[in-house]
Amino acid sequence: MTMRAILVAVLVLLLLIPLAMVQDLVREREYRKDEAVNEVSATWGGSQTITGPLISVPYQATVRVDLGDGRSEMRNVTHYAHFLPEKLDVQTTLDPEKRHRGIYDVVVYKGHIDVSASFPKMSELLPTVASALRWNEASLCMGISDLRSIKQQVSARVDGQQLAFEPGLPSNDLMASGLSVPFPLDSASLDRTFDLSILLELNGSGSFRVVPVGRNTSVHVVSTWPDPSFQGAFLPDSSSISKDGFTAHWSVLHLNRPYPQEFTGSRNMELAESAFGPDLILPVDEYQKSTRATKYGLMLIVMVFLVFFFVEVLQKLRIHPIQYLLVGLALCIFYTLLIALSEHIGFSAAYITAALAVIGLVVFYARSVFKQMKATQLLGLVMVLVFGFMFTVINQEDYALLIGSVGLFIVLAIVMAVSRKIDWDRAGE
């Protein structure tokens, strides 16, 4: 009997190989879904991050350049000073759509974005480099992460005048991609405040982000998508979510972010890390739940094999290793059924369907192996309890570890209670 127990344990370890293959299958299907999302995003528009508007002004600086071999020289280089708005107000409406690529759904949106900004007097800003600033070469910049999705000409309205943006930025200090327009300033312009507004019509997918470049930044987002996920550096001050959509509002002060209102040099990392906004998500991720299910595959196999082993010991049967192996393979097939069905009918319905199919198959096979109804009924009951326990743990987020630990403790207690009177030295006789 000891050798048979060792043989069963070896079979359990061997069945870890198909379980690992199932996990690879889950990852492969998830990669294919990501590829579908990327393909749609490449043609429609990717995740969008809006930065600005802001003003960039060049100035000449003298720096020491290392020439190697201990030699260096002084050179004149062009740097940029950046000035952020006093107030920034972003009113956004996201019109979502579902696009299909094969069997996969991808959430995309059409964004209608109204940006208003006000700039302070700039005559007294950055006094250390003020004398070197070339205000007549200033640029008005607007960062947009995916320029391919812009649907109409983007213009800034300043004091009744329309300024048409062109692609490209004067420097990459702040954003990787965006729009800019020459915005020369004279002494009169520097001594007064001014307001501007920008209307954006662009496509995007997945997420929408805003960088809080204003001293006071206000962002309001409205959408008919019922399943948002608020991400980034700041959560909304207020939000409302229903089956008809969501609204969210953010208010961010310049004190909440790690960069000032005017500065020189590169701050692209700090700006990117301060972005915030909603993600338009599909609430059910069948691959994540399937991955969690496969992690309990070893427990499922061990529990079913324990029933077979105890029936073999207590009823003095001889169950062939091939029969153990066939039952183990049927349990592994459960996961492939789960993955395949969940892509079409949802995870919960797929789990129940696959579980009933495998329980029926194993119980039907065990009836001819055990040759008695009570042992077969016990096996069916154990499998129903194990599948139900797995389903409960998979759908729990906060209490998964607690439920799993308590459940395994109860299982071990039952096994010890059932086996405490077995004389293992004579069990095989």
C-alpha positions as CSV (number, residue, x, y, z in Angstrom):
1,M,0.0,0.0,0.0
2,T,2.9,2.3,0.6
3,M,4.2,1.8,-2.9
4,R,0.7,2.4,-4.3
5,A,0.5,5.7,-2.3
6,I,3.9,6.7,-3.7
7,L,2.7,5.8,-7.2
8,V,-0.4,8.0,-6.8
9,A,1.8,10.8,-5.6
10,V,4.0,10.4,-8.7
11,L,0.9,10.5,-10.9
12,V,-0.2,13.8,-9.3
13,L,3.2,15.3,-10.0
14,L,3.1,14.1,-13.6
15,L,-0.3,15.8,-14.0
16,L,1.4,19.1,-13.2
17,I,2.8,19.0,-16.7
18,P,-0.6,19.3,-18.5
19,L,-1.6,21.9,-15.9
20,A,1.4,24.0,-16.8
21,M,0.4,23.6,-20.5
22,V,-3.0,24.9,-19.6
23,Q,-1.5,27.9,-18.0
24,D,0.5,28.5,-21.1
25,L,-2.7,28.3,-23.1
26,V,-4.3,30.9,-20.9
27,R,-1.3,33.3,-21.5
28,E,-1.4,32.6,-25.2
29,R,-5.1,33.5,-25.5
30,E,-4.5,36.6,-23.3
31,Y,-1.7,37.7,-25.7
32,R,-4.0,37.2,-28.6
33,K,-6.6,39.4,-27.0
34,D,-3.9,42.1,-26.3
35,E,-2.9,41.9,-30.0
36,A,-6.5,42.4,-31.0
37,V,-6.7,45.5,-28.7
38,N,-3.4,46.8,-30.1
39,E,-4.6,46.3,-33.7
40,V,-7.8,48.3,-33.1
41,S,-5.9,51.0,-31.2
42,A,-3.4,51.3,-34.1
43,T,-6.1,52.2,-36.5
44,W,-8.6,53.9,-34.3
45,G,-6.5,55.7,-31.6
46,G,-4.6,54.6,-28.5
47,S,-4.8,55.8,-24.9
48,Q,-4.9,59.6,-24.8
49,T,-3.1,61.9,-22.5
50,I,-3.7,65.7,-22.7
51,T,-1.0,68.0,-21.5
52,G,-1.3,71.8,-21.6
53,P,-1.7,74.3,-23.0
54,L,1.6,75.8,-21.9
55,I,4.1,78.4,-23.2
56,S,7.7,77.5,-24.1
57,V,10.3,80.2,-24.5
58,P,13.9,79.6,-25.8
59,Y,16.9,81.2,-24.3
60,Q,20.7,80.9,-24.9
61,A,22.9,79.3,-22.3
62,T,26.6,78.6,-22.1
63,V,27.6,75.2,-21.0
64,R,30.8,73.2,-20.7
65,V,31.0,70.3,-23.1
66,D,33.3,67.4,-22.4
67,L,35.4,66.5,-25.6
68,G,37.2,63.5,-24.1
69,D,40.8,63.0,-23.2
70,G,40.5,65.6,-20.5
71,R,39.5,68.3,-22.9
72,S,36.4,70.5,-22.8
73,E,35.1,73.7,-24.2
74,M,32.3,76.2,-23.7
75,R,29.4,76.2,-26.1
76,N,26.2,78.1,-26.6
77,V,23.1,75.9,-26.6
78,T,19.4,76.6,-26.7
79,H,17.4,75.7,-23.7
80,Y,13.7,76.3,-23.0
81,A,11.8,77.9,-20.2
82,H,8.2,76.7,-19.6
83,F,5.3,78.6,-18.2
84,L,2.1,76.8,-17.1
85,P,-1.4,78.4,-16.9
86,E,-2.9,79.9,-13.7
87,K,-6.2,78.1,-14.3
88,L,-6.9,75.1,-16.4
89,D,-10.5,73.8,-17.0
90,V,-11.0,70.6,-19.1
91,Q,-14.6,69.6,-20.0
92,T,-14.7,66.2,-21.6
93,T,-17.4,64.0,-23.1
94,L,-16.3,60.4,-24.0
95,D,-18.7,58.7,-26.5
96,P,-17.8,54.9,-26.1
97,E,-18.2,52.2,-28.8
98,K,-17.5,48.5,-28.9
99,R,-15.3,47.3,-31.7
100,H,-14.8,43.6,-32.5
101,R,-11.7,41.9,-33.7
102,G,-12.3,38.2,-34.1
103,I,-14.0,37.0,-30.9
104,Y,-12.6,39.9,-28.8
105,D,-14.3,43.1,-27.8
106,V,-12.3,46.4,-27.7
107,V,-13.7,49.6,-26.0
108,V,-12.9,52.8,-28.0
109,Y,-14.3,56.3,-27.7
110,K,-14.8,59.6,-29.4
111,G,-13.6,62.4,-27.2
112,H,-15.0,65.9,-27.3
113,I,-12.7,68.0,-25.2
114,D,-13.1,71.7,-24.4
115,V,-9.9,73.2,-22.8
116,S,-9.9,76.6,-21.2
117,A,-6.8,78.2,-19.7
118,S,-5.7,81.5,-18.3
119,F,-2.1,82.7,-18.0
120,P,-0.8,85.3,-15.5
121,K,1.5,88.3,-16.2
122,M,4.8,86.8,-17.2
123,S,7.0,89.9,-17.0
124,E,8.4,89.0,-13.6
125,L,8.6,85.2,-13.9
126,L,11.9,83.3,-13.8
127,P,14.1,86.4,-13.0
128,T,17.3,84.4,-13.2
129,V,17.0,83.8,-16.9
130,A,14.5,86.6,-17.8
131,S,17.1,88.7,-19.6
132,A,18.0,85.9,-21.9
133,L,14.5,84.8,-22.8
134,R,13.6,85.3,-26.5
135,W,9.9,86.1,-26.0
136,N,9.4,86.9,-29.7
137,E,10.2,83.2,-30.4
138,A,7.8,81.8,-27.8
139,S,5.5,78.8,-28.7
140,L,2.1,77.7,-27.4
141,C,2.3,74.0,-26.9
142,M,-0.3,71.3,-26.4
143,G,0.6,67.7,-25.6
144,I,-1.5,64.9,-27.2
145,S,-0.1,61.4,-26.9
146,D,-1.6,59.9,-30.1
147,L,-1.7,62.5,-32.9
148,R,-3.1,60.0,-35.4
149,S,-6.6,60.1,-33.9
150,I,-7.2,63.9,-34.2
151,K,-10.3,64.4,-36.3
152,Q,-10.3,68.1,-37.1
153,Q,-8.0,71.1,-37.2
154,V,-6.9,72.2,-33.7
155,S,-6.9,75.9,-33.0
156,A,-6.4,78.1,-30.0
157,R,-8.7,81.1,-29.6
158,V,-6.9,84.0,-27.9
159,D,-8.6,87.3,-27.6
160,G,-10.8,86.6,-30.6
161,Q,-7.9,85.4,-32.7
162,Q,-7.6,81.9,-34.0
163,L,-4.1,80.3,-33.9
164,A,-3.9,77.0,-35.9
165,F,-1.6,74.4,-34.3
166,E,0.9,72.4,-36.3
167,P,2.4,69.0,-35.4
168,G,5.6,69.0,-33.5
169,L,7.0,70.6,-30.3
170,P,10.0,73.0,-29.9
171,S,11.6,70.6,-27.4
172,N,11.0,67.3,-25.8
173,D,11.4,68.6,-22.3
174,L,7.8,68.0,-21.3
175,M,6.0,65.7,-23.8
176,A,6.9,63.1,-26.4
177,S,4.4,64.3,-29.0
178,G,2.0,67.2,-29.4
179,L,1.1,70.3,-31.3
180,S,2.6,73.9,-31.2
181,V,2.1,77.2,-32.8
182,P,4.3,80.4,-32.7
183,F,3.1,82.7,-29.9
184,P,5.4,85.7,-29.9
185,L,5.0,88.0,-26.9
186,D,6.0,91.6,-26.6
187,S,6.4,93.9,-23.5
188,A,2.8,94.8,-23.6
189,S,1.7,91.1,-23.7
190,L,4.0,90.3,-20.8
191,D,2.3,92.8,-18.5
192,R,-1.2,91.5,-18.9
193,T,-3.1,88.3,-18.3
194,F,-4.8,86.5,-21.2
195,D,-7.3,83.6,-21.7
196,L,-7.4,81.0,-24.4
197,S,-9.6,78.1,-25.3
198,I,-9.0,75.0,-27.4
199,L,-11.5,72.5,-28.8
200,L,-10.3,69.0,-29.4
201,E,-12.1,66.2,-31.3
202,L,-10.1,63.0,-31.2
203,N,-10.5,59.2,-31.0
204,G,-9.0,57.0,-28.3
205,S,-9.2,53.6,-26.7
206,G,-8.9,52.2,-23.2
207,S,-8.0,55.3,-21.1
208,F,-8.1,59.1,-21.1
209,R,-5.7,61.1,-19.0
210,V,-5.2,64.8,-18.2
211,V,-2.0,66.3,-16.8
212,P,-2.8,69.0,-14.1
213,V,-0.5,71.8,-15.4
214,G,-2.7,74.6,-14.0
215,R,-2.1,76.2,-10.6
216,N,-5.8,75.3,-10.2
217,T,-6.8,72.4,-12.5
218,S,-10.5,71.4,-12.9
219,V,-11.4,68.4,-15.0
220,H,-14.9,67.1,-15.6
221,V,-15.5,63.9,-17.6
222,V,-18.9,62.6,-18.7
223,S,-19.5,59.3,-20.6
224,T,-22.3,56.8,-21.2
225,W,-19.9,53.9,-20.4
226,P,-21.2,52.1,-17.2
227,D,-17.9,50.6,-16.1
228,P,-15.2,53.1,-15.5
229,S,-12.0,52.6,-13.5
230,F,-10.4,55.8,-12.1
231,Q,-6.7,55.6,-12.3
232,G,-3.6,57.8,-12.1
233,A,-2.2,60.2,-9.5
234,F,-5.5,61.5,-8.3
235,L,-9.0,60.0,-7.7
236,P,-12.0,62.2,-8.5
237,D,-13.4,64.5,-5.8
238,S,-16.9,63.4,-6.8
239,S,-18.2,60.8,-9.1
240,S,-21.5,59.1,-10.1
241,I,-21.7,55.7,-11.8
242,S,-24.9,54.1,-13.0
243,K,-25.9,51.7,-15.8
244,D,-26.5,54.8,-18.0
245,G,-22.9,56.0,-17.6
246,F,-20.7,58.0,-15.3
247,T,-19.6,61.5,-14.4
248,A,-16.5,62.5,-12.5
249,H,-14.9,65.7,-11.4
250,W,-11.3,66.4,-10.3
251,S,-9.8,69.5,-8.6
252,V,-6.1,69.6,-8.3
253,L,-3.8,72.3,-6.9
254,H,-0.2,73.0,-7.9
255,L,0.7,72.0,-4.4
256,N,-0.4,68.5,-5.1
257,R,2.3,67.8,-7.9
258,P,6.1,67.7,-7.9
259,Y,6.8,70.6,-10.4
260,P,6.3,74.4,-10.2
261,Q,4.4,76.8,-12.4
262,E,7.5,77.9,-14.3
263,F,10.8,76.1,-14.8
264,T,13.6,75.4,-17.2
265,G,14.8,72.0,-18.4
266,S,13.1,68.6,-18.6
267,R,10.2,67.6,-16.5
268,N,8.6,64.9,-18.7
269,M,8.7,62.2,-16.0
270,E,7.1,64.4,-13.4
271,L,4.3,65.5,-15.7
272,A,3.6,61.9,-16.9
273,E,3.4,60.6,-13.3
274,S,0.9,63.3,-12.3
275,A,-1.7,62.4,-15.0
276,F,-5.1,61.1,-14.0
277,G,-8.4,60.1,-15.6
278,P,-10.8,57.2,-16.3
279,D,-10.3,53.9,-18.0
280,L,-13.2,52.4,-20.0
281,I,-12.9,48.8,-19.0
282,L,-14.7,45.6,-19.8
283,P,-15.7,44.4,-16.3
284,V,-15.2,40.7,-16.9
285,D,-11.7,39.5,-17.6
286,E,-12.1,35.7,-18.3
287,Y,-8.4,35.2,-18.7
288,Q,-7.5,36.6,-15.3
289,K,-10.2,34.3,-13.6
290,S,-9.0,31.3,-15.7
291,T,-5.5,31.9,-14.5
292,R,-6.7,32.0,-10.9
293,A,-8.7,28.8,-11.5
294,T,-5.6,26.9,-12.8
295,K,-3.7,27.7,-9.6
296,Y,-6.2,25.4,-7.8
297,G,-5.7,22.6,-10.3
298,L,-3.4,20.7,-8.0
299,M,-5.9,20.9,-5.1
300,L,-8.7,19.5,-7.4
301,I,-6.6,16.6,-8.5
302,V,-5.4,15.7,-5.0
303,M,-8.9,15.8,-3.6
304,V,-10.3,13.5,-6.3
305,F,-7.4,11.1,-6.0
306,L,-7.8,11.0,-2.2
307,V,-11.4,9.8,-2.7
308,F,-10.2,7.1,-5.1
309,F,-7.3,6.1,-2.7
310,F,-9.5,5.9,0.4
311,V,-12.1,3.8,-1.5
312,E,-9.3,1.6,-2.6
313,V,-8.0,1.2,0.9
314,L,-11.3,0.9,2.8
315,Q,-13.1,-1.3,0.2
316,K,-9.9,-3.4,-0.6
317,L,-10.2,-2.6,-4.3
318,R,-7.3,-2.5,-6.8
319,I,-7.5,0.6,-8.9
320,H,-5.0,0.6,-11.8
321,P,-2.7,3.6,-12.2
322,I,-4.0,4.0,-15.7
323,Q,-7.5,4.6,-14.2
324,Y,-6.0,7.3,-11.9
325,L,-4.3,8.9,-14.9
326,L,-7.5,8.9,-17.0
327,V,-9.4,10.7,-14.2
328,G,-6.6,13.2,-13.8
329,L,-6.6,14.0,-17.5
330,A,-10.4,14.5,-17.3
331,L,-9.8,17.1,-14.6
332,C,-7.2,18.8,-16.8
333,I,-9.6,18.9,-19.7
334,F,-11.9,21.0,-17.4
335,Y,-9.6,23.9,-17.8
336,T,-9.4,23.8,-21.5
337,L,-13.2,23.7,-21.6
338,L,-13.3,26.6,-19.2
339,I,-11.0,28.8,-21.3
340,A,-12.7,27.9,-24.6
341,L,-16.3,28.4,-23.4
342,S,-15.5,31.6,-21.4
343,E,-14.5,33.4,-24.6
344,H,-18.1,33.0,-25.9
345,I,-20.5,32.7,-23.0
346,G,-18.8,34.4,-20.0
347,F,-16.7,33.0,-17.2
348,S,-19.5,32.0,-14.8
349,A,-21.6,30.1,-17.3
350,A,-18.5,28.5,-18.7
351,Y,-17.3,27.4,-15.3
352,I,-20.7,25.8,-14.4
353,T,-20.9,24.1,-17.8
354,A,-17.4,22.7,-17.8
355,A,-17.7,21.6,-14.1
356,L,-20.9,19.7,-14.7
357,A,-19.5,18.0,-17.8
358,V,-16.3,16.9,-16.0
359,I,-18.2,15.8,-12.8
360,G,-20.6,13.8,-15.0
361,L,-17.7,12.1,-16.9
362,V,-15.7,11.3,-13.8
363,V,-18.7,10.0,-11.8
364,F,-19.8,7.8,-14.8
365,Y,-16.3,6.3,-15.0
366,A,-16.0,5.9,-11.3
367,R,-19.2,3.9,-11.2
368,S,-17.6,1.1,-13.2
369,V,-14.4,1.3,-11.1
370,F,-15.9,1.4,-7.6
371,K,-18.8,-1.0,-8.4
372,Q,-20.9,0.4,-5.6
373,M,-23.2,3.4,-5.5
374,K,-22.3,4.9,-2.1
375,A,-18.6,5.4,-3.1
376,T,-19.7,6.9,-6.4
377,Q,-22.1,9.3,-4.7
378,L,-19.4,10.3,-2.3
379,L,-17.1,11.1,-5.2
380,G,-19.8,13.2,-6.9
381,L,-20.4,15.1,-3.7
382,V,-16.7,15.8,-3.1
383,M,-16.3,17.0,-6.7
384,V,-19.3,19.3,-6.4
385,L,-18.0,20.7,-3.1
386,V,-14.5,21.2,-4.5
387,F,-15.7,22.9,-7.7
388,G,-18.0,25.1,-5.7
389,F,-15.2,26.0,-3.3
390,M,-12.9,26.9,-6.2
391,F,-15.6,29.1,-7.8
392,T,-16.2,31.0,-4.5
393,V,-12.4,31.6,-4.0
394,I,-11.9,32.7,-7.7
395,N,-14.7,35.3,-7.4
396,Q,-13.4,36.7,-4.1
397,E,-10.7,39.5,-4.1
398,D,-10.3,40.6,-0.5
399,Y,-11.1,37.3,1.2
400,A,-9.6,34.8,-1.2
401,L,-6.7,33.9,1.0
402,L,-8.8,33.6,4.1
403,I,-11.4,31.4,2.5
404,G,-8.8,29.3,0.8
405,S,-6.8,28.7,4.0
406,V,-9.9,27.9,6.1
407,G,-11.2,25.5,3.4
408,L,-7.9,23.6,3.1
409,F,-7.8,23.3,6.9
410,I,-11.3,21.8,7.0
411,V,-10.3,19.4,4.2
412,L,-7.2,18.2,6.0
413,A,-9.2,17.8,9.2
414,I,-11.8,15.6,7.4
415,V,-9.0,13.5,5.8
416,M,-7.3,13.0,9.2
417,A,-10.7,12.1,10.9
418,V,-11.5,9.6,8.2
419,S,-8.1,7.9,8.2
420,R,-7.3,8.0,11.9
421,K,-8.5,4.4,12.5
422,I,-7.0,2.8,9.4
423,D,-4.3,0.3,10.1
424,W,-1.9,1.3,7.4
425,D,0.4,-1.7,8.0
426,R,-2.3,-4.1,7.1
427,A,-4.3,-1.9,4.7
428,G,-3.0,-3.6,1.6
429,E,-3.7,-7.2,2.8
